[in-house]
Amino acid sequence: MPWSHSNDGNLRWNDNVMIQNAQTQGWVVMDIGTRVPNVDEGYTVTSTGVGQNPGPMTRSVFKIARVDDCDIFGSDCYVRYG
């Protein structure tokens, strides 16, 4: 599963990323075979153990999707948080 690379270091909408917890060193993964009951498109998300990098695959790569075309920051392609 390919993930995005940014030469300038900025995170953009529609980038494909792997997410790691800096404290636990675990990678966020999702099992698409385990659905959350009573939710239309809900799946269980967990993390790997310390030092267990699953590598880029379907269950460990997430697309950063924008909900609204325009928000308080405008409509550019950059993800902002904090």
Biopython code that builds the backbone (N, CA, C, O; Angstrom):
import numpy as np
from Bio.PDB.StructureBuilder import StructureBuilder

atoms = [
    (1, "MET", "N", (0.855, -1.176, 0.000)),
    (1, "MET", "CA", (0.000, 0.000, 0.000)),
    (1, "MET", "C", (0.895, 1.232, 0.000)),
    (1, "MET", "O", (1.668, 1.414, 0.941)),
    (2, "PRO", "N", (0.822, 2.076, -1.009)),
    (2, "PRO", "CA", (1.689, 3.262, -1.051)),
    (2, "PRO", "C", (1.231, 4.340, -0.071)),
    (2, "PRO", "O", (0.040, 4.478, 0.206)),
    (3, "TRP", "N", (2.191, 5.097, 0.446)),
    (3, "TRP", "CA", (1.843, 6.236, 1.282)),
    (3, "TRP", "C", (2.486, 7.475, 0.690)),
    (3, "TRP", "O", (3.365, 7.376, -0.166)),
    (4, "SER", "N", (2.049, 8.646, 1.146)),
    (4, "SER", "CA", (2.481, 9.913, 0.562)),
    (4, "SER", "C", (3.840, 10.346, 1.102)),
    (4, "SER", "O", (4.206, 10.025, 2.233)),
    (5, "HIS", "N", (4.571, 11.070, 0.284)),
    (5, "HIS", "CA", (5.822, 11.694, 0.695)),
    (5, "HIS", "C", (5.713, 13.184, 0.389)),
    (5, "HIS", "O", (5.275, 13.574, -0.694)),
    (6, "SER", "N", (6.113, 14.007, 1.346)),
    (6, "SER", "CA", (6.053, 15.451, 1.169)),
    (6, "SER", "C", (7.461, 16.025, 1.254)),
    (6, "SER", "O", (8.100, 15.955, 2.304)),
    (7, "ASN", "N", (7.942, 16.586, 0.166)),
    (7, "ASN", "CA", (9.282, 17.171, 0.156)),
    (7, "ASN", "C", (9.412, 18.344, 1.117)),
    (7, "ASN", "O", (10.488, 18.581, 1.665)),
    (8, "ASP", "N", (8.315, 19.086, 1.328)),
    (8, "ASP", "CA", (8.378, 20.256, 2.207)),
    (8, "ASP", "C", (7.977, 19.937, 3.647)),
    (8, "ASP", "O", (8.010, 20.822, 4.502)),
    (9, "GLY", "N", (7.596, 18.682, 3.934)),
    (9, "GLY", "CA", (7.263, 18.284, 5.294)),
    (9, "GLY", "C", (5.855, 18.624, 5.744)),
    (9, "GLY", "O", (5.510, 18.381, 6.900)),
    (10, "ASN", "N", (5.032, 19.180, 4.866)),
    (10, "ASN", "CA", (3.664, 19.542, 5.218)),
    (10, "ASN", "C", (2.693, 18.391, 4.966)),
    (10, "ASN", "O", (2.845, 17.631, 4.009)),
    (11, "LEU", "N", (1.694, 18.277, 5.839)),
    (11, "LEU", "CA", (0.648, 17.271, 5.698)),
    (11, "LEU", "C", (-0.495, 17.886, 4.904)),
    (11, "LEU", "O", (-0.975, 18.970, 5.236)),
    (12, "ARG", "N", (-0.933, 17.192, 3.854)),
    (12, "ARG", "CA", (-1.989, 17.704, 2.979)),
    (12, "ARG", "C", (-3.206, 16.782, 3.019)),
    (12, "ARG", "O", (-3.104, 15.591, 3.311)),
    (13, "TRP", "N", (-4.360, 17.377, 2.714)),
    (13, "TRP", "CA", (-5.579, 16.576, 2.587)),
    (13, "TRP", "C", (-5.373, 15.561, 1.476)),
    (13, "TRP", "O", (-4.749, 15.856, 0.457)),
    (14, "ASN", "N", (-5.900, 14.373, 1.681)),
    (14, "ASN", "CA", (-5.805, 13.224, 0.765)),
    (14, "ASN", "C", (-4.439, 12.545, 0.770)),
    (14, "ASN", "O", (-4.188, 11.672, -0.061)),
    (15, "ASP", "N", (-3.547, 12.931, 1.692)),
    (15, "ASP", "CA", (-2.298, 12.194, 1.851)),
    (15, "ASP", "C", (-2.606, 10.828, 2.480)),
    (15, "ASP", "O", (-3.545, 10.698, 3.265)),
    (16, "ASN", "N", (-1.822, 9.833, 2.134)),
    (16, "ASN", "CA", (-1.896, 8.512, 2.755)),
    (16, "ASN", "C", (-0.755, 8.422, 3.760)),
    (16, "ASN", "O", (0.410, 8.568, 3.391)),
    (17, "VAL", "N", (-1.081, 8.184, 5.029)),
    (17, "VAL", "CA", (-0.077, 8.236, 6.088)),
    (17, "VAL", "C", (-0.137, 7.012, 6.994)),
    (17, "VAL", "O", (-1.159, 6.332, 7.088)),
    (18, "MET", "N", (0.981, 6.752, 7.656)),
    (18, "MET", "CA", (1.032, 5.812, 8.769)),
    (18, "MET", "C", (1.187, 6.663, 10.020)),
    (18, "MET", "O", (1.921, 7.651, 10.014)),
    (19, "ILE", "N", (0.492, 6.283, 11.101)),
    (19, "ILE", "CA", (0.477, 7.094, 12.316)),
    (19, "ILE", "C", (1.109, 6.295, 13.453)),
    (19, "ILE", "O", (0.747, 5.144, 13.696)),
    (20, "GLN", "N", (2.073, 6.933, 14.153)),
    (20, "GLN", "CA", (2.752, 6.276, 15.261)),
    (20, "GLN", "C", (2.597, 7.106, 16.528)),
    (20, "GLN", "O", (2.712, 8.331, 16.491)),
    (21, "ASN", "N", (2.333, 6.434, 17.656)),
    (21, "ASN", "CA", (2.265, 7.095, 18.950)),
    (21, "ASN", "C", (3.693, 7.305, 19.439)),
    (21, "ASN", "O", (4.443, 6.343, 19.607)),
    (22, "ALA", "N", (4.071, 8.569, 19.668)),
    (22, "ALA", "CA", (5.444, 8.880, 20.065)),
    (22, "ALA", "C", (5.792, 8.295, 21.434)),
    (22, "ALA", "O", (6.951, 7.954, 21.674)),
    (23, "GLN", "N", (4.821, 8.173, 22.327)),
    (23, "GLN", "CA", (5.104, 7.664, 23.669)),
    (23, "GLN", "C", (5.238, 6.146, 23.696)),
    (23, "GLN", "O", (6.185, 5.615, 24.277)),
    (24, "THR", "N", (4.293, 5.447, 23.071)),
    (24, "THR", "CA", (4.310, 3.978, 23.126)),
    (24, "THR", "C", (5.079, 3.345, 21.977)),
    (24, "THR", "O", (5.390, 2.155, 22.025)),
    (25, "GLN", "N", (5.393, 4.126, 20.938)),
    (25, "GLN", "CA", (6.063, 3.637, 19.727)),
    (25, "GLN", "C", (5.207, 2.634, 18.961)),
    (25, "GLN", "O", (5.720, 1.929, 18.092)),
    (26, "GLY", "N", (3.905, 2.556, 19.267)),
    (26, "GLY", "CA", (2.994, 1.671, 18.549)),
    (26, "GLY", "C", (2.432, 2.357, 17.320)),
    (26, "GLY", "O", (2.229, 3.571, 17.321)),
    (27, "TRP", "N", (2.179, 1.587, 16.272)),
    (27, "TRP", "CA", (1.594, 2.106, 15.032)),
    (27, "TRP", "C", (0.092, 1.860, 15.055)),
    (27, "TRP", "O", (-0.359, 0.801, 15.492)),
    (28, "VAL", "N", (-0.684, 2.835, 14.584)),
    (28, "VAL", "CA", (-2.138, 2.700, 14.530)),
    (28, "VAL", "C", (-2.489, 1.756, 13.383)),
    (28, "VAL", "O", (-2.023, 1.926, 12.257)),
    (29, "VAL", "N", (-3.317, 0.760, 13.687)),
    (29, "VAL", "CA", (-3.761, -0.201, 12.680)),
    (29, "VAL", "C", (-5.262, -0.442, 12.840)),
    (29, "VAL", "O", (-5.823, -0.213, 13.912)),
    (30, "MET", "N", (-5.902, -0.903, 11.776)),
    (30, "MET", "CA", (-7.336, -1.155, 11.785)),
    (30, "MET", "C", (-7.599, -2.504, 11.141)),
    (30, "MET", "O", (-6.987, -2.856, 10.132)),
    (31, "ASP", "N", (-8.504, -3.246, 11.728)),
    (31, "ASP", "CA", (-8.888, -4.541, 11.159)),
    (31, "ASP", "C", (-10.225, -4.361, 10.458)),
    (31, "ASP", "O", (-11.264, -4.282, 11.113)),
    (32, "ILE", "N", (-10.206, -4.296, 9.116)),
    (32, "ILE", "CA", (-11.449, -4.066, 8.378)),
    (32, "ILE", "C", (-12.377, -5.265, 8.415)),
    (32, "ILE", "O", (-13.516, -5.187, 7.955)),
    (33, "GLY", "N", (-11.897, -6.374, 8.961)),
    (33, "GLY", "CA", (-12.749, -7.542, 9.124)),
    (33, "GLY", "C", (-13.571, -7.500, 10.403)),
    (33, "GLY", "O", (-14.505, -8.286, 10.562)),
    (34, "THR", "N", (-13.238, -6.595, 11.317)),
    (34, "THR", "CA", (-13.954, -6.461, 12.584)),
    (34, "THR", "C", (-14.730, -5.154, 12.587)),
    (34, "THR", "O", (-14.154, -4.086, 12.797)),
    (35, "ARG", "N", (-16.030, -5.235, 12.356)),
    (35, "ARG", "CA", (-16.874, -4.041, 12.301)),
    (35, "ARG", "C", (-17.413, -3.705, 13.690)),
    (35, "ARG", "O", (-17.633, -4.589, 14.518)),
    (36, "VAL", "N", (-17.619, -2.415, 13.927)),
    (36, "VAL", "CA", (-18.232, -1.959, 15.168)),
    (36, "VAL", "C", (-19.738, -2.170, 15.036)),
    (36, "VAL", "O", (-20.335, -1.710, 14.063)),
    (37, "PRO", "N", (-20.371, -2.861, 16.001)),
    (37, "PRO", "CA", (-21.816, -3.114, 15.917)),
    (37, "PRO", "C", (-22.633, -1.824, 15.892)),
    (37, "PRO", "O", (-22.285, -0.848, 16.556)),
    (38, "ASN", "N", (-23.708, -1.829, 15.132)),
    (38, "ASN", "CA", (-24.670, -0.725, 15.034)),
    (38, "ASN", "C", (-24.099, 0.558, 14.435)),
    (38, "ASN", "O", (-24.666, 1.633, 14.629)),
    (39, "VAL", "N", (-22.981, 0.459, 13.707)),
    (39, "VAL", "CA", (-22.394, 1.614, 13.029)),
    (39, "VAL", "C", (-22.250, 1.242, 11.563)),
    (39, "VAL", "O", (-21.746, 0.168, 11.234)),
    (40, "ASP", "N", (-22.695, 2.136, 10.682)),
    (40, "ASP", "CA", (-22.709, 1.848, 9.249)),
    (40, "ASP", "C", (-21.312, 1.542, 8.703)),
    (40, "ASP", "O", (-21.128, 0.509, 8.059)),
    (41, "GLU", "N", (-20.339, 2.395, 8.936)),
    (41, "GLU", "CA", (-18.969, 2.183, 8.447)),
    (41, "GLU", "C", (-17.987, 2.358, 9.597)),
    (41, "GLU", "O", (-17.115, 3.224, 9.520)),
    (42, "GLY", "N", (-18.096, 1.579, 10.643)),
    (42, "GLY", "CA", (-17.210, 1.691, 11.788)),
    (42, "GLY", "C", (-16.365, 0.451, 11.965)),
    (42, "GLY", "O", (-16.868, -0.669, 11.874)),
    (43, "TYR", "N", (-15.090, 0.645, 12.216)),
    (43, "TYR", "CA", (-14.162, -0.468, 12.391)),
    (43, "TYR", "C", (-13.338, -0.251, 13.657)),
    (43, "TYR", "O", (-13.194, 0.880, 14.124)),
    (44, "THR", "N", (-12.807, -1.314, 14.199)),
    (44, "THR", "CA", (-11.996, -1.243, 15.403)),
    (44, "THR", "C", (-10.587, -0.787, 15.048)),
    (44, "THR", "O", (-9.968, -1.309, 14.122)),
    (45, "VAL", "N", (-10.088, 0.198, 15.800)),
    (45, "VAL", "CA", (-8.733, 0.699, 15.606)),
    (45, "VAL", "C", (-7.933, 0.396, 16.867)),
    (45, "VAL", "O", (-8.429, 0.582, 17.978)),
    (46, "THR", "N", (-6.708, -0.066, 16.701)),
    (46, "THR", "CA", (-5.833, -0.387, 17.822)),
    (46, "THR", "C", (-4.413, 0.002, 17.438)),
    (46, "THR", "O", (-4.213, 0.651, 16.410)),
    (47, "SER", "N", (-3.431, -0.376, 18.233)),
    (47, "SER", "CA", (-2.044, -0.100, 17.873)),
    (47, "SER", "C", (-1.203, -1.356, 18.055)),
    (47, "SER", "O", (-1.578, -2.285, 18.770)),
    (48, "THR", "N", (-0.063, -1.354, 17.390)),
    (48, "THR", "CA", (0.847, -2.485, 17.485)),
    (48, "THR", "C", (1.623, -2.404, 18.794)),
    (48, "THR", "O", (1.544, -1.405, 19.508)),
    (49, "GLY", "N", (2.364, -3.446, 19.100)),
    (49, "GLY", "CA", (3.226, -3.437, 20.268)),
    (49, "GLY", "C", (4.474, -2.607, 20.024)),
    (49, "GLY", "O", (4.727, -2.171, 18.900)),
    (50, "VAL", "N", (5.251, -2.390, 21.069)),
    (50, "VAL", "CA", (6.476, -1.598, 20.973)),
    (50, "VAL", "C", (7.419, -2.217, 19.949)),
    (50, "VAL", "O", (7.715, -3.411, 19.995)),
    (51, "GLY", "N", (7.882, -1.388, 19.030)),
    (51, "GLY", "CA", (8.854, -1.832, 18.040)),
    (51, "GLY", "C", (8.313, -2.720, 16.939)),
    (51, "GLY", "O", (9.094, -3.211, 16.123)),
    (52, "GLN", "N", (7.012, -2.948, 16.881)),
    (52, "GLN", "CA", (6.429, -3.789, 15.835)),
    (52, "GLN", "C", (5.879, -2.913, 14.718)),
    (52, "GLN", "O", (4.727, -2.482, 14.779)),
    (53, "ASN", "N", (6.680, -2.649, 13.712)),
    (53, "ASN", "CA", (6.248, -1.846, 12.585)),
    (53, "ASN", "C", (5.624, -2.767, 11.545)),
    (53, "ASN", "O", (6.317, -3.609, 10.973)),
    (54, "PRO", "N", (4.305, -2.620, 11.286)),
    (54, "PRO", "CA", (3.643, -3.505, 10.328)),
    (54, "PRO", "C", (4.011, -3.206, 8.882)),
    (54, "PRO", "O", (3.746, -4.018, 7.996)),
    (55, "GLY", "N", (4.621, -2.045, 8.635)),
    (55, "GLY", "CA", (4.920, -1.638, 7.279)),
    (55, "GLY", "C", (3.659, -1.117, 6.596)),
    (55, "GLY", "O", (2.557, -1.262, 7.126)),
    (56, "PRO", "N", (3.819, -0.519, 5.434)),
    (56, "PRO", "CA", (2.666, 0.046, 4.733)),
    (56, "PRO", "C", (1.803, -1.039, 4.098)),
    (56, "PRO", "O", (2.211, -1.675, 3.126)),
    (57, "MET", "N", (0.621, -1.244, 4.644)),
    (57, "MET", "CA", (-0.333, -2.186, 4.087)),
    (57, "MET", "C", (-1.735, -1.633, 4.318)),
    (57, "MET", "O", (-1.894, -0.610, 4.983)),
    (58, "THR", "N", (-2.727, -2.284, 3.787)),
    (58, "THR", "CA", (-4.096, -1.787, 3.846)),
    (58, "THR", "C", (-4.541, -1.440, 5.256)),
    (58, "THR", "O", (-5.238, -0.442, 5.436)),
    (59, "ARG", "N", (-4.171, -2.214, 6.256)),
    (59, "ARG", "CA", (-4.647, -1.979, 7.615)),
    (59, "ARG", "C", (-3.857, -0.930, 8.378)),
    (59, "ARG", "O", (-4.260, -0.560, 9.481)),
    (60, "SER", "N", (-2.729, -0.426, 7.828)),
    (60, "SER", "CA", (-1.908, 0.533, 8.561)),
    (60, "SER", "C", (-1.728, 1.878, 7.860)),
    (60, "SER", "O", (-1.076, 2.766, 8.409)),
    (61, "VAL", "N", (-2.286, 2.049, 6.672)),
    (61, "VAL", "CA", (-2.188, 3.315, 5.945)),
    (61, "VAL", "C", (-3.567, 3.965, 5.919)),
    (61, "VAL", "O", (-4.557, 3.332, 5.553)),
    (62, "PHE", "N", (-3.619, 5.246, 6.314)),
    (62, "PHE", "CA", (-4.877, 5.982, 6.404)),
    (62, "PHE", "C", (-4.844, 7.197, 5.496)),
    (62, "PHE", "O", (-3.832, 7.894, 5.416)),
    (63, "LYS", "N", (-5.958, 7.453, 4.808)),
    (63, "LYS", "CA", (-6.087, 8.645, 3.972)),
    (63, "LYS", "C", (-6.662, 9.769, 4.823)),
    (63, "LYS", "O", (-7.694, 9.596, 5.472)),
    (64, "ILE", "N", (-5.992, 10.931, 4.820)),
    (64, "ILE", "CA", (-6.455, 12.102, 5.559)),
    (64, "ILE", "C", (-7.492, 12.810, 4.680)),
    (64, "ILE", "O", (-7.142, 13.460, 3.695)),
    (65, "ALA", "N", (-8.765, 12.674, 5.047)),
    (65, "ALA", "CA", (-9.853, 13.198, 4.221)),
    (65, "ALA", "C", (-10.482, 14.441, 4.853)),
    (65, "ALA", "O", (-10.697, 14.490, 6.064)),
    (66, "ARG", "N", (-10.766, 15.414, 4.044)),
    (66, "ARG", "CA", (-11.393, 16.661, 4.482)),
    (66, "ARG", "C", (-12.907, 16.478, 4.480)),
    (66, "ARG", "O", (-13.466, 15.939, 3.526)),
    (67, "VAL", "N", (-13.567, 16.922, 5.540)),
    (67, "VAL", "CA", (-15.021, 16.785, 5.638)),
    (67, "VAL", "C", (-15.713, 17.870, 4.823)),
    (67, "VAL", "O", (-16.627, 17.580, 4.051)),
    (68, "ASP", "N", (-15.282, 19.121, 4.992)),
    (68, "ASP", "CA", (-15.885, 20.251, 4.287)),
    (68, "ASP", "C", (-14.892, 20.812, 3.275)),
    (68, "ASP", "O", (-13.685, 20.809, 3.521)),
    (69, "ASP", "N", (-15.396, 21.297, 2.133)),
    (69, "ASP", "CA", (-14.519, 21.878, 1.119)),
    (69, "ASP", "C", (-13.838, 23.146, 1.607)),
    (69, "ASP", "O", (-12.742, 23.483, 1.160)),
    (70, "CYS", "N", (-14.491, 23.846, 2.525)),
    (70, "CYS", "CA", (-13.953, 25.099, 3.047)),
    (70, "CYS", "C", (-14.208, 25.142, 4.551)),
    (70, "CYS", "O", (-15.311, 24.834, 5.001)),
    (71, "ASP", "N", (-13.187, 25.525, 5.337)),
    (71, "ASP", "CA", (-13.356, 25.635, 6.782)),
    (71, "ASP", "C", (-12.803, 26.980, 7.256)),
    (71, "ASP", "O", (-12.620, 27.886, 6.443)),
    (72, "ILE", "N", (-12.534, 27.125, 8.552)),
    (72, "ILE", "CA", (-12.081, 28.421, 9.061)),
    (72, "ILE", "C", (-10.716, 28.821, 8.509)),
    (72, "ILE", "O", (-10.340, 29.990, 8.598)),
    (73, "PHE", "N", (-9.974, 27.886, 7.949)),
    (73, "PHE", "CA", (-8.670, 28.185, 7.369)),
    (73, "PHE", "C", (-8.749, 28.423, 5.863)),
    (73, "PHE", "O", (-7.739, 28.732, 5.231)),
    (74, "GLY", "N", (-9.935, 28.281, 5.289)),
    (74, "GLY", "CA", (-10.092, 28.445, 3.853)),
    (74, "GLY", "C", (-10.225, 27.106, 3.155)),
    (74, "GLY", "O", (-10.741, 26.145, 3.726)),
    (75, "SER", "N", (-9.760, 27.049, 1.921)),
    (75, "SER", "CA", (-9.929, 25.822, 1.137)),
    (75, "SER", "C", (-8.615, 25.326, 0.546)),
    (75, "SER", "O", (-8.623, 24.618, -0.461)),
    (76, "ASP", "N", (-7.482, 25.687, 1.157)),
    (76, "ASP", "CA", (-6.220, 25.198, 0.609)),
    (76, "ASP", "C", (-6.001, 23.722, 0.955)),
    (76, "ASP", "O", (-6.859, 23.098, 1.579)),
    (77, "CYS", "N", (-4.884, 23.178, 0.562)),
    (77, "CYS", "CA", (-4.661, 21.732, 0.673)),
    (77, "CYS", "C", (-3.964, 21.304, 1.954)),
    (77, "CYS", "O", (-3.702, 20.113, 2.120)),
    (78, "TYR", "N", (-3.650, 22.219, 2.872)),
    (78, "TYR", "CA", (-2.853, 21.887, 4.051)),
    (78, "TYR", "C", (-3.691, 21.524, 5.255)),
    (78, "TYR", "O", (-4.690, 22.186, 5.536)),
    (79, "VAL", "N", (-3.299, 20.470, 5.982)),
    (79, "VAL", "CA", (-3.943, 20.057, 7.205)),
    (79, "VAL", "C", (-3.373, 20.903, 8.346)),
    (79, "VAL", "O", (-2.160, 21.072, 8.466)),
    (80, "ARG", "N", (-4.277, 21.430, 9.184)),
    (80, "ARG", "CA", (-3.855, 22.215, 10.352)),
    (80, "ARG", "C", (-4.495, 21.618, 11.590)),
    (80, "ARG", "O", (-5.619, 21.120, 11.531)),
    (81, "TYR", "N", (-3.798, 21.662, 12.695)),
    (81, "TYR", "CA", (-4.340, 21.135, 13.947)),
    (81, "TYR", "C", (-3.729, 21.921, 15.102)),
    (81, "TYR", "O", (-2.756, 22.659, 14.948)),
    (82, "GLY", "N", (-4.347, 21.727, 16.261)),
    (82, "GLY", "CA", (-3.805, 22.356, 17.467)),
    (82, "GLY", "C", (-4.541, 23.591, 17.898)),
    (82, "GLY", "O", (-4.179, 24.209, 18.899)),
]
sb = StructureBuilder()
sb.init_structure("model")
sb.init_model(0)
sb.init_chain("A")
sb.init_seg("    ")
for serial, (resi, resn, name, xyz) in enumerate(atoms, 1):
    if name == "N":
        sb.init_residue(resn, " ", resi, " ")
    sb.init_atom(name, np.array(xyz, "f"), 0.0, 1.0, " ", f" {name:<3s}", serial, name[0])
structure = sb.get_structure()
